[in-house]
Each structure stands twice: as C-alpha cells, then as structure tokens.
Amino acid sequence: MGPSVAIQIDDLRVGLLAILADVERKFGSQIDLDADYYWHIPTEAAFDIGSNPVPVVGQLSDDIEELARIEDDRLIVVVVTIGHRRDPYR
C-alpha cells in the first residue's frame, strides 16, 4: 500500500455539505435511486491496488433502513469514494 493520506474533518464536512447541496439543487429533496442492488468491494480490497477484489452484492434498501435506525446520539463515520464515476449525480 502507498502512504497514508489524511483530511481534516472540517474540510470533509465542507465537501460533503457542498455535494449534498448540489444534489438537492439538481434533484430536489428526494432522490430516485433507480436501482436497489449494487456491487460492493470490501474497503480493505478497494485500497489494496495489488489485489484482485471480489465484489459482493449490496442493497440500497438495506442501507436506507440502516440509516433510519441510527440514533441521533451515535457517532457516524462516512467514507465516500467516488473514484469510479466522473459525475456521481448523473
């Protein structure tokens, strides 16, 4: 693996809020995800460039249910990787 890269939480917050504002401006307050299943590459494999990752099936409806179960006082850690698409909002 290559060298570690760090980002300030404030910088990440600014970027995520800008993305959400742009998505809301383009699509409104609700997004039709147009699919339920997707390919997921486990995080460890996604960042191990020398490996041949094996994707597994993920399900957006399950992810949305998990978000709905998160309590307000819990810490949420979000890792966003958009490298596979040039325009993640299309």
C-alpha positions, 0 to 999 in steps of 0.5 A: 500500500502507498502512504497514508493520506489524511483530511481534516474533518472540517474540510470533509464536512465542507465537501460533503455539505457542498455535494449534498447541496448540489444534489438537492439543487439538481434533484430536489429533496428526494432522490430516485435511486433507480436501482436497489442492488449494487456491487460492493468491494470490501474497503480493505480490497478497494485500497489494496491496488495489488489485489484482485477484489471480489465484489459482493452484492449490496442493497440500497434498501438495506442501507436506507433502513440502516440509516433510519435506525441510527440514533441521533446520539451515535457517532457516524463515520462516512467514507465516500469514494467516488473514484469510479464515476466522473459525475456521481449525480448523473 
